[in-house]
Amino acid sequence: MKALAVIGIVLMLGGVAALAIGGFSFTSKETVAKIGPLDVQAEKQHGFAIPPIASIAAIVVGGALVFAGRSSRT
Protein backbone atom coordinates (compact mmCIF):
# COMPACT_ATOMS: atom_id res chain seq x y z
CA MET A 1 0.00 0.00 0.00
CA LYS A 2 1.33 3.42 -0.91
CA ALA A 3 2.13 6.14 1.63
CA LEU A 4 -0.69 8.44 0.48
CA ALA A 5 -3.24 5.68 0.96
CA VAL A 6 -1.96 4.95 4.47
CA ILE A 7 -2.09 8.64 5.43
CA GLY A 8 -5.60 8.84 3.97
CA ILE A 9 -6.79 5.86 6.01
CA VAL A 10 -5.33 7.37 9.19
CA LEU A 11 -7.09 10.69 8.45
CA MET A 12 -10.38 8.93 7.81
CA LEU A 13 -10.15 6.92 11.03
CA GLY A 14 -9.26 10.06 12.97
CA GLY A 15 -12.21 11.92 11.47
CA VAL A 16 -14.63 9.13 12.35
CA ALA A 17 -13.25 8.96 15.89
CA ALA A 18 -13.54 12.74 16.28
CA LEU A 19 -17.16 12.62 15.13
CA ALA A 20 -17.93 9.83 17.59
CA ILE A 21 -16.19 11.46 20.57
CA GLY A 22 -17.05 15.10 19.87
CA GLY A 23 -14.37 16.51 22.17
CA PHE A 24 -12.41 15.91 25.32
CA SER A 25 -11.80 17.46 28.70
CA PHE A 26 -8.94 17.50 31.15
CA THR A 27 -8.35 18.69 34.70
CA SER A 28 -5.54 20.92 35.90
CA LYS A 29 -4.52 22.06 39.37
CA GLU A 30 -4.10 25.77 40.05
CA THR A 31 -2.69 27.41 43.15
CA VAL A 32 -5.40 29.64 44.60
CA ALA A 33 -3.53 30.96 47.62
CA LYS A 34 -0.05 30.60 49.05
CA ILE A 35 0.33 31.47 52.69
CA GLY A 36 3.81 30.67 53.94
CA PRO A 37 4.43 26.96 53.56
CA LEU A 38 0.72 26.28 52.94
CA ASP A 39 -0.55 26.03 49.35
CA VAL A 40 -4.26 26.03 48.60
CA GLN A 41 -4.99 24.40 45.24
CA ALA A 42 -8.15 24.05 43.24
CA GLU A 43 -8.91 21.70 40.37
CA LYS A 44 -10.16 23.36 37.22
CA GLN A 45 -11.73 21.46 34.37
CA HIS A 46 -11.03 22.48 30.76
CA GLY A 47 -13.01 21.30 27.76
CA PHE A 48 -12.16 21.20 24.07
CA ALA A 49 -14.85 20.54 21.47
CA ILE A 50 -13.89 19.21 18.04
CA PRO A 51 -16.04 20.91 15.39
CA PRO A 52 -17.99 18.44 13.25
CA ILE A 53 -16.94 20.28 10.07
CA ALA A 54 -13.28 19.54 10.87
CA SER A 55 -14.10 15.86 11.33
CA ILE A 56 -16.00 15.72 8.06
CA ALA A 57 -13.17 17.55 6.29
CA ALA A 58 -10.66 15.00 7.61
CA ILE A 59 -12.82 12.15 6.28
CA VAL A 60 -13.18 13.78 2.86
CA VAL A 61 -9.47 14.64 2.54
CA GLY A 62 -8.57 11.14 3.74
CA GLY A 63 -10.82 9.61 1.10
CA ALA A 64 -9.21 11.77 -1.58
CA LEU A 65 -5.74 10.69 -0.45
CA VAL A 66 -6.73 7.02 -0.51
CA PHE A 67 -8.09 7.45 -4.03
CA ALA A 68 -4.97 9.36 -5.15
CA GLY A 69 -2.67 6.81 -3.54
CA ARG A 70 -4.36 3.84 -5.18
CA SER A 71 -4.70 5.35 -8.66
CA SER A 72 -1.24 6.86 -9.07
CA ARG A 73 1.26 4.90 -11.15
CA THR A 74 4.82 5.11 -9.86
Backbone as numpy.savetxt, mean C-alpha at the origin, in Angstrom:
# Nx Ny Nz CAx CAy CAz Cx Cy Cz
8.71 -16.47 -17.79 7.86 -15.30 -17.79 8.76 -14.06 -17.79
8.39 -13.08 -18.55 9.19 -11.88 -18.69 9.02 -10.95 -17.49
9.98 -10.06 -17.32 9.99 -9.16 -16.15 8.77 -8.25 -16.12
8.35 -7.73 -17.28 7.17 -6.86 -17.31 5.92 -7.59 -16.84
5.79 -8.84 -17.24 4.62 -9.62 -16.83 4.63 -9.86 -15.32
5.80 -10.12 -14.77 5.90 -10.35 -13.32 5.55 -9.07 -12.56
6.09 -7.94 -13.01 5.77 -6.66 -12.36 4.28 -6.36 -12.47
3.69 -6.67 -13.63 2.26 -6.46 -13.82 1.42 -7.31 -12.88
1.81 -8.56 -12.70 1.07 -9.44 -11.78 1.18 -8.93 -10.35
2.36 -8.47 -9.96 2.53 -7.93 -8.60 1.67 -6.68 -8.41
1.63 -5.80 -9.42 0.77 -4.61 -9.33 -0.70 -4.98 -9.24
-1.11 -5.95 -10.02 -2.51 -6.37 -9.97 -2.88 -6.96 -8.62
-2.02 -7.81 -8.08 -2.29 -8.38 -6.75 -2.31 -7.31 -5.67
-1.40 -6.34 -5.77 -1.40 -5.24 -4.82 -2.65 -4.39 -4.92
-3.13 -4.15 -6.13 -4.35 -3.38 -6.32 -5.57 -4.08 -5.76
-5.65 -5.39 -5.98 -6.77 -6.17 -5.44 -6.72 -6.18 -3.91
-5.53 -6.35 -3.36 -5.38 -6.34 -1.89 -5.76 -4.98 -1.32
-5.35 -3.90 -1.99 -5.68 -2.56 -1.51 -7.18 -2.31 -1.57
-7.84 -2.82 -2.59 -9.30 -2.68 -2.65 -9.98 -3.46 -1.53
-9.45 -4.64 -1.24 -10.07 -5.47 -0.20 -9.85 -4.86 1.20
-8.65 -4.36 1.45 -8.33 -3.84 2.78 -8.87 -2.43 2.97
-8.66 -1.56 2.01 -9.18 -0.19 2.08 -8.30 0.79 2.82
-7.39 0.33 3.62 -6.51 1.22 4.38 -5.92 0.48 5.57
-5.14 1.21 6.34 -4.55 0.61 7.53 -4.36 1.68 8.59
-4.16 1.23 9.81 -3.93 2.16 10.91 -2.80 1.65 11.77
-2.16 2.58 12.46 -1.08 2.21 13.36 -1.11 3.11 14.58
-0.50 2.67 15.66 -0.49 3.40 16.91 0.92 3.86 17.24
1.02 5.10 17.70 2.32 5.63 18.11 2.20 6.19 19.53
3.31 6.21 20.23 3.34 6.77 21.58 3.94 8.16 21.53
3.29 9.10 22.21 3.76 10.47 22.27 3.91 10.87 23.73
4.96 11.60 24.01 5.17 12.11 25.36 4.29 13.33 25.56
3.39 13.26 26.54 2.46 14.34 26.81 3.09 15.33 27.79
3.72 14.80 28.83 4.34 15.67 29.83 5.59 14.99 30.37
6.58 15.81 30.69 7.81 15.30 31.26 8.11 16.14 32.50
7.97 15.49 33.63 8.19 16.18 34.90 9.32 15.46 35.62
10.51 16.01 35.55 11.67 15.37 36.15 11.91 14.02 35.51
12.06 12.99 36.33 12.30 11.66 35.77 11.01 10.96 35.31
9.87 11.58 35.49 8.58 10.98 35.16 8.13 11.42 33.77
7.84 10.46 32.89 7.31 10.74 31.56 5.87 10.25 31.49
4.99 11.11 31.04 3.61 10.73 30.82 3.43 10.59 29.31
3.03 9.37 28.88 2.88 9.10 27.46 1.43 8.75 27.14
1.05 9.09 25.94 -0.29 8.75 25.46 -0.15 8.04 24.12
-1.04 7.10 23.87 -1.05 6.40 22.58 -1.98 7.15 21.64
-1.50 7.37 20.44 -2.30 8.06 19.44 -2.42 7.16 18.22
-3.64 7.03 17.72 -3.87 6.16 16.58 -3.92 7.00 15.30
-3.21 6.53 14.28 -3.17 7.19 12.98 -3.79 6.25 11.95
-4.53 6.81 11.02 -5.15 6.00 9.98 -4.73 6.49 8.60
-4.65 5.57 7.66 -4.29 5.90 6.29 -5.24 5.13 5.37
-6.04 5.86 4.62 -6.99 5.24 3.69 -6.38 5.20 2.29
-6.51 4.06 1.63 -6.03 3.92 0.26 -7.20 4.23 -0.67
-7.06 5.25 -1.51 -8.17 5.62 -2.39 -8.48 4.49 -3.39
-9.75 4.21 -3.60 -10.12 3.14 -4.54 -9.63 3.41 -5.96
-9.55 4.67 -6.36 -9.08 4.98 -7.71 -7.62 4.57 -7.89
-6.82 4.68 -6.84 -5.42 4.25 -6.91 -5.34 2.73 -7.05
-6.21 2.02 -6.35 -6.24 0.56 -6.46 -6.65 0.11 -7.85
-7.67 0.76 -8.38 -8.13 0.42 -9.73 -7.06 0.75 -10.76
-6.38 1.88 -10.57 -5.31 2.25 -11.50 -4.18 1.23 -11.47
-3.84 0.72 -10.28 -2.80 -0.30 -10.18 -3.21 -1.58 -10.90
-4.47 -1.95 -10.81 -4.95 -3.15 -11.51 -4.90 -2.95 -13.02
-5.31 -1.78 -13.49 -5.32 -1.51 -14.93 -3.89 -1.46 -15.48
-3.01 -0.75 -14.80 -1.61 -0.66 -15.25 -0.95 -2.04 -15.19
-1.24 -2.80 -14.15 -0.70 -4.16 -14.05 -1.17 -5.03 -15.19
-2.44 -4.92 -15.55 -2.96 -5.69 -16.69 -2.28 -5.29 -17.99
-2.04 -4.00 -18.17 -1.35 -3.53 -19.37 0.08 -4.06 -19.42
0.76 -4.09 -18.28 2.13 -4.61 -18.24 2.16 -6.11 -18.51
1.19 -6.83 -18.00 1.14 -8.28 -18.30 0.93 -8.48 -19.79
0.02 -7.73 -20.39 -0.22 -7.84 -21.82 1.01 -7.47 -22.62
1.69 -6.38 -22.23 2.89 -5.94 -22.94 4.03 -6.94 -22.76
4.14 -7.53 -21.59 5.19 -8.49 -21.33 5.00 -9.80 -22.07
3.77 -10.18 -22.28 3.50 -11.45 -22.97 3.56 -11.31 -24.49
3.24 -10.10 -25.01 3.16 -9.95 -26.45 4.44 -9.44 -27.08
5.39 -8.96 -26.26 6.63 -8.44 -26.85 7.54 -9.58 -27.29
8.23 -9.37 -28.41 9.13 -10.40 -28.94 10.57 -9.92 -28.79
11.26 -10.54 -27.85 12.68 -10.19 -27.65 13.51 -11.42 -27.61
